[in-house]
């Protein structure tokens, strides 16, 4: 993003662009046709798809495409030029997008010759100054909002310190903080083989976090590919030790020193000069600013964190932020634990002196790395005799590297604490009855999916946990309560369910994309409750069972040849793996670090700003590029391919024609609409025939019918309905409802809280529209959209304090309250409803009564999954979702002031689309478009006509009555009262 233009003669800012542009803007390609082909090859996917083939056809079909332009191209020479370093003599402009993989010379001189923020697209969303985000719509006082890094207290403090510090002599330019966020993690480049890469990515915290996790935005900067000790290093050391080699401790010490030495190359004198004096940059708005880079966060897994913090892995004090010993790691949430995290925080002042003393013993007095003298100095606080480059170079500028090592949800929670708990629950079930494992697998298979990728269909045997990613473990946690309920003895069942509820609640709050002071207080309390629940589980449940290794654990040991014993049978000897006893252990670093999340969010903003997701997504880039290499010396080839892709991306940006891309689903995905139902009228029934086809079905209770009210006497059917809604963090999202799939449940606001909670739920069994004509004018018709639903009756209200999920069941088919018509404008969003497996099926023989309701697969009761996604969690924290305008109420006596869910306040019947414009007061907003499922829309065509539905949200009778004659009466009432329609709005 930064272009070094020191080589360009000093000119006025107005003349800068004209001097910087070369004659051939396609360099090193000779023409546009060759650029398009190069971009298609290098920036397209490695495995070509139908979409990629269509892109190639679009290139060759262009009117200005001439085969002679690419007939005599020297492609190898061009690719070589694309992948070379910028340190050449010509210095063409195409190099301004990427600095290459050689050292870039940075000179800060008194005359402040400028750099240039060259990319207009980057400048558009680059925040030069931080700002506070506060919220006070219905509360007696303002509350702070934590979200992006550039609104965090840490960014604000760095900005204040910079503005209060003395400026550069003779320079009055505005001073700006450039927030650097680092990700590094080793990855396997191929599924088979040992080709590995250890990349380090850098993002700018001044950009929106919603763009960081989109690889298509190209915001990840590949800074370095770290190297490990070569295999030949052991042979090298053997030549100096008479072939004996060096011990494990010395080898580990050399590995630590190598890592720190590589960072010392990156944090060289030139970087420190820029860190201290800043870099003058001419921005796209024509304003020169002095940018000061500052390191804010560094995300890595635990083995790499100990390298960065220079502490020993899983030592006596394993935490990278505090000195709490291992025997007190299980005190999560206790008062003394909270206090010790502050009083025993790691500091560089004590480390530097201890390490200097230990290194003098090693390098001056020839003591061993693991000698008693060195261990006595460093072991009590788990330091290692390695200099910390971050503390030595950036510590004087205020960087605390121990605080910068932020929390990691993926490795510490989803693949850590939850995975540990899940495995032990499987051990308990195995000790009770092995058939319970099969029952558990069957229940997980019966859990319906939710959303395009929110809850995926579970695999056949969840208990095997084979080939599962972190997202799969997250899905298991979110759906765990209905699955595990009833599998354990009654004495322990409620303890385990309470633990799963608290862990799911804590996990959902920890991953929120927008926090307020109120929700952070709730998360802090949940941390205390989570520690208590885990200790209760360990003390009261675990001792009652004799737990051993699972079959999957013994198989892994057998494959490694571990734990094998010889068993003698008649005429045969076999090798058998003896299962070890396993105890539940919470004295681990992963459990201890759960107490750091609230403090980390208060410093740096929400965890999605520095989550593992952007780094894991960016791993796809080197993995894809590796397939283009010859597998020999592939690291250098990867750097060349990265340069080619970056340069081609920059050239394409400069020559974009600005023509908006047409989308066949443009109307369906318009975030300004509340909902969208297709305009197609290809699927319909004549009313009389439709009623005759369903004669005797309990869902059709017809007392009278007047077909003259409807045009052509037809009712039209639709496969899907799309509902747009405002999320808790003031974004626009979309749910797709399809009656033919499990994605068929919706939630609406409750008319009366006394009926159980704030919401009511229904299963959509039909999506329809009719064309209504007036008796006075049969030539004009008006379209009316409605949903045919089967209502759920509340059985148990969702309650946070008692760790209780909401439960419902279907109204009996013979009840007058079972079926009804619903106006789509009253739908809040889709919801996830899971069967209460412990209560059994309503029709075990799967013999249903109503084909419309599809009751043959019904269960006695269902759970409302409050943990399906972050937005759903905040809907049950009623009044705390910033984007949930319907839940906001001015009430100084509300329980919101005490930071508890508001369950007794009056519901205000507002639709979310009425408050869509209010999101501008919060900050930027984007619309997250889910992927379109072709299978859900086989017979559906969305026309380009912009149509939402009827204007009157109370048009349909919401009295839970299903008789079709009421629909006719409602239509009559609509026209006799002369309702006005607004088809444009």
Secondary structure, 3 states (H helix, E strand, C coil): CEECCCCCCCCCHHHHHHHHCCCCCCCCCCCHHHHHHHHHHHCCCCCCCHHHHHHHHHHHCCCCCCHHHCCCCCHHHHHHHHCCCCCCCCCCHHHHHCCCCCCCCCCCCCCCCCEEECCHHHHHCCCCCCCCCEECCCCCCCEEEECCHHHCHHHHHHHHHHHHCCCCCCCCCEEEEEEEEEEEEEEECCCCCCCEEEEEEEEECCCCHHHHCCHHHCCCEEEEECCCCCCHHHHHHHCCCCCCCCCHHHHHHHHHHHHHHHHHHHCCHHHHHHHHHCEEEECCCCCEEEEEEEEEEEECCHHHHHHHHCECCCCCCCCCCECCCHHHCCCCCCHHHHHHHHHCECCHHHHHHHHHHHHHHHHCCCCCCCCHHHHHHHHHHCECCCCCHHHHHHHHHCCCHHHHECCCHHHHHHHHHHHHHHHHHHHHHHHHCCHHHHHHHHHHHHCCCECCCCECCCCCCHHHCCCCCHHHHHHHHHCHHHHHCCCCCHHHHHHHHHHHHHHHHHHHHHCCCCEEHHHHHHHHHHHHHHHHHHHHHHHHHHHHCCCECCHHHHHHHHHHCCCEEEEEECCEEEEEECCCECCCCCCCHHHHHHHHHHHHHHHHCCHHHHCCHHHHHHHHHHHHHHCCCCCCCHHHHHHHHHHHHHHHHHHHHHCCCCCCCCCCCCCCCCCCCCEEECCCCCCEEEHHHHHHHCCCCCCCCCCCCCHHHEHHHEEEEECEEEEEEECCCCCEEEEEEECCCCCCEEEEECCCHHHCCCEEEEEEEEEEEEEEECCCCCCCEEEEEEEEEEEEEEEECCECCCCECCEEEECCCCCCCCEEEECHHHEEEECCEEECHHHCECCCCCCCCCCCCCHHHCECCEEECCCCCHHHHHHHCCCCCCCCHHHCCCCCCCHHHHCCCCCCCCCCCCCHHHHHHHHHHCCCCCECCCCCCHHHHCCCCCCCCCCCCCCCCCCCCCCCCCCHHHHHHHHHHHHHCCCCCCCCC
